[in-house]
C-alpha cells in the first residue's frame, strides 16, 4: 500500500507525465500510483485502483478530461478529488471541468512547489484555482446558473455568516483565523459546517454561490 496521498496522473504526453510523477514522488507524503494516457484509462483505473486525487488533463484522445471526471463522479461511491491541468489560462473547458466536479485548476506551467501545495490543499477538502483566472472563472460559472434562493443562509449562525463572507472574498483559513482571532482548526470546522449547511462541495462552489446570490 502506497503511503500518504495516493494520486492518479492522466495526460497523453509521456514526458510531461514523467516530469510530474518525478516531482510528486520526491515527496514522502505523496505517491503516483498509476498513470493514464487518456480519460478512458483513468475511468477504469479509478474503478480498479482507487486513489485520493487525480491530476487530469483536459485535451486527450478517446475520452477527454471533462467526460472522464463526469463518468468517475457518477460511477464511484467515493470518488477522488480532481485537479485539472491545462495549457490555457481560461476557456470553456475549464468552466465545464469545474462544473463536472473538479476542485482545482492549474496551468501546466505552474511552479512545482505550487503544484505540490495545491495537491495537499485539495486533498484536505479545499479548492485551488490558478490565481490569474479565479475571478473570471467564478463570474462565468455564476453567469451560467440561475440565481438560487438565499434562504439557506438563514441556517448559518452569525459567526458562520462572518466566515462565509471572508471565504467568499477569497481569504485562506490562516487569513480568516487572523482576522477573527480564531485557531486554524476552529476555522476549518466552521467552514466544513457552512459547506454542509449550504450543500456545497468546496470553496469554489461557495464563492460561486455568493456571486449567484449577489453576496460577493
C-alpha positions as CSV (number, residue, x, y, z in Angstrom):
1,X,0.0,0.0,0.0
2,X,1.4,3.4,-1.0
3,X,1.8,5.8,1.9
4,X,0.3,9.2,2.1
5,X,-1.9,10.8,-0.6
6,X,-2.5,8.4,-3.5
7,X,-2.5,10.1,-6.9
8,X,-3.6,9.2,-10.4
9,X,-1.9,11.1,-13.2
10,X,-3.8,11.5,-16.5
11,X,-2.2,13.1,-19.5
12,X,-1.5,12.0,-23.1
13,X,2.1,13.3,-23.1
14,X,4.5,10.7,-21.6
15,X,7.3,13.2,-21.0
16,X,5.0,15.6,-19.1
17,X,3.7,12.7,-17.0
18,X,7.2,11.5,-16.2
19,X,8.2,15.0,-15.0
20,X,5.1,15.5,-12.9
21,X,5.5,12.0,-11.4
22,X,9.1,12.7,-10.5
23,X,8.2,15.8,-8.7
24,X,5.3,14.2,-6.8
25,X,7.2,11.0,-5.9
26,X,10.0,13.1,-4.4
27,X,7.7,13.9,-1.5
28,X,7.4,11.5,1.4
29,X,3.6,12.0,1.8
30,X,2.7,11.8,-1.9
31,X,2.8,9.0,-4.5
32,X,1.7,8.5,-8.1
33,X,0.1,5.0,-8.0
34,X,-1.0,4.9,-11.7
35,X,-0.7,6.8,-14.9
36,X,-3.3,7.1,-17.7
37,X,-2.8,8.4,-21.2
38,X,-6.5,9.3,-21.8
39,X,-9.7,9.7,-19.9
40,X,-11.0,6.2,-20.7
41,X,-8.0,4.6,-18.9
42,X,-8.5,7.0,-16.0
43,X,-12.1,5.9,-15.6
44,X,-11.1,2.2,-15.5
45,X,-8.2,2.8,-13.2
46,X,-10.3,4.7,-10.7
47,X,-12.6,1.7,-10.5
48,X,-9.8,-0.9,-10.1
49,X,-7.2,1.0,-8.2
50,X,-8.9,3.8,-6.2
51,X,-6.8,7.0,-5.5
52,X,-7.4,10.0,-3.3
53,X,-6.8,12.6,-6.1
54,X,-6.4,12.7,-9.9
55,X,-4.4,15.2,-11.9
56,X,-6.4,15.4,-15.1
57,X,-5.5,16.9,-18.5
58,X,-8.5,18.2,-20.5
59,X,-7.5,17.6,-24.1
60,X,-6.9,13.9,-24.7
61,X,-7.8,11.2,-27.3
62,X,-10.7,8.8,-26.8
63,X,-12.2,10.5,-23.7
64,X,-11.2,13.9,-22.6
65,X,-10.8,15.1,-19.0
66,X,-14.3,16.6,-18.6
67,X,-16.1,13.4,-19.7
68,X,-13.7,11.3,-17.6
69,X,-14.5,13.4,-14.5
70,X,-18.2,13.2,-15.2
71,X,-18.1,9.4,-15.5
72,X,-16.0,8.9,-12.4
73,X,-18.2,11.2,-10.3
74,X,-21.2,9.2,-11.5
75,X,-19.8,5.7,-11.1
76,X,-17.7,5.9,-7.9
77,X,-19.4,5.9,-4.4
78,X,-16.3,7.7,-3.0
79,X,-14.8,9.5,-6.0
80,X,-11.3,11.1,-5.8
81,X,-10.9,14.8,-5.9
82,X,-9.7,16.3,-9.2
83,X,-7.2,18.9,-10.2
84,X,-7.3,20.0,-13.8
85,X,-4.1,20.7,-15.6
86,X,-4.4,22.8,-18.7
87,X,-2.2,24.8,-21.1
88,X,-4.8,27.6,-21.4
89,X,-5.4,30.3,-18.8
90,X,-9.2,30.2,-19.1
91,X,-11.6,28.7,-21.6
92,X,-14.9,27.0,-21.7
93,X,-13.4,23.6,-21.0
94,X,-12.1,24.9,-17.7
95,X,-15.6,26.1,-16.8
96,X,-17.0,22.7,-17.7
97,X,-14.4,20.8,-15.7
98,X,-15.3,22.8,-12.5
99,X,-19.0,22.2,-13.3
100,X,-18.3,18.4,-13.6
101,X,-16.6,18.2,-10.2
102,X,-13.0,19.5,-10.4
103,X,-11.8,21.2,-7.2
104,X,-8.6,22.5,-8.6
105,X,-7.5,24.2,-11.8
106,X,-3.8,24.8,-12.6
107,X,-1.8,25.8,-15.6
108,X,0.8,23.2,-16.8
109,X,3.4,25.9,-16.4
110,X,2.7,26.1,-12.7
111,X,5.7,26.1,-10.4
112,X,6.4,22.6,-8.9
113,X,6.1,23.9,-5.3
114,X,2.7,25.4,-6.0
115,X,1.5,22.1,-7.6
116,X,2.6,20.2,-4.5
117,X,0.9,22.7,-2.2
118,X,-2.3,22.5,-4.4
119,X,-2.4,18.7,-4.1
120,X,-2.3,18.9,-0.4
121,X,-4.8,21.7,-0.2
122,X,-7.3,20.0,-2.5
123,X,-6.9,16.6,-0.7
124,X,-7.6,18.4,2.6
125,X,-11.0,19.4,1.3
126,X,-10.3,22.9,0.0
127,X,-10.1,24.1,-3.6
128,X,-7.3,25.7,-5.6
129,X,-7.6,27.8,-8.8
130,X,-4.9,29.4,-10.8
131,X,-4.8,33.0,-9.3
132,X,-4.8,34.7,-12.7
133,X,-8.2,33.1,-13.6
134,X,-10.1,32.8,-10.4
135,X,-12.3,35.9,-10.7
136,X,-13.2,35.4,-14.4
137,X,-13.9,31.7,-13.9
138,X,-16.2,32.3,-11.0
139,X,-18.1,35.1,-12.8
140,X,-18.5,33.0,-15.9
141,X,-19.6,30.0,-13.8
142,X,-22.2,32.1,-11.9
143,X,-23.4,33.6,-15.2
144,X,-24.4,30.1,-16.4
145,X,-26.6,29.5,-13.4
146,X,-29.9,31.0,-12.5
147,X,-29.7,32.6,-9.1
148,X,-30.7,30.3,-6.3
149,X,-32.8,31.3,-3.2
150,X,-30.6,32.6,-0.4
151,X,-32.9,31.1,2.3
152,X,-30.2,28.5,3.2
153,X,-28.1,31.4,4.6
154,X,-30.6,31.8,7.3
155,X,-29.4,28.5,8.8
156,X,-26.0,30.0,9.4
157,X,-25.1,31.4,12.8
158,X,-23.8,35.0,13.0
159,X,-20.2,33.7,13.3
160,X,-20.7,31.4,10.3
161,X,-22.0,34.3,8.2
162,X,-18.9,36.2,9.1
163,X,-16.8,33.3,7.9
164,X,-18.9,32.9,4.8
165,X,-18.2,36.5,3.8
166,X,-14.4,36.0,4.3
167,X,-14.3,32.7,2.4
168,X,-16.3,34.3,-0.4
169,X,-13.8,37.1,-0.5
170,X,-11.0,34.6,-1.2
171,X,-9.3,34.5,2.2
172,X,-7.4,31.4,3.3
173,X,-8.1,29.6,6.6
174,X,-5.0,31.2,8.1
175,X,-6.1,34.7,7.0
176,X,-9.6,34.1,8.4
177,X,-8.1,32.9,11.7
178,X,-6.0,36.0,12.0
179,X,-9.0,38.3,11.0
180,X,-11.4,36.7,13.5
181,X,-8.8,35.8,16.2
182,X,-9.6,32.1,15.9
183,X,-7.5,29.0,15.6
184,X,-6.9,27.4,12.2
185,X,-8.7,24.2,13.5
186,X,-11.8,26.3,14.5
187,X,-11.9,28.0,11.2
188,X,-11.7,24.7,9.3
189,X,-14.6,23.3,11.4
190,X,-16.7,26.3,10.7
191,X,-16.0,26.2,7.0
192,X,-17.0,22.5,6.9
193,X,-20.2,23.2,8.7
194,X,-21.0,26.1,6.3
195,X,-20.4,23.9,3.3
196,X,-22.6,21.2,4.8
197,X,-25.5,23.6,5.6
198,X,-25.4,25.1,2.1
199,X,-24.9,21.7,0.4
200,X,-21.8,22.9,-1.4
201,X,-18.8,20.7,-2.4
202,X,-16.0,23.1,-1.6
203,X,-14.8,26.7,-1.6
204,X,-15.2,27.1,-5.3
205,X,-18.9,26.4,-5.1
206,X,-19.2,28.7,-2.0
207,X,-17.7,31.6,-4.0
208,X,-20.0,30.8,-6.9
209,X,-23.0,30.6,-4.6
210,X,-22.0,34.1,-3.2
211,X,-21.9,35.5,-6.8
212,X,-25.2,33.9,-7.7
213,X,-26.9,35.5,-4.8
214,X,-25.3,38.9,-5.0
215,X,-23.3,38.3,-1.9
216,X,-19.8,38.9,-3.3
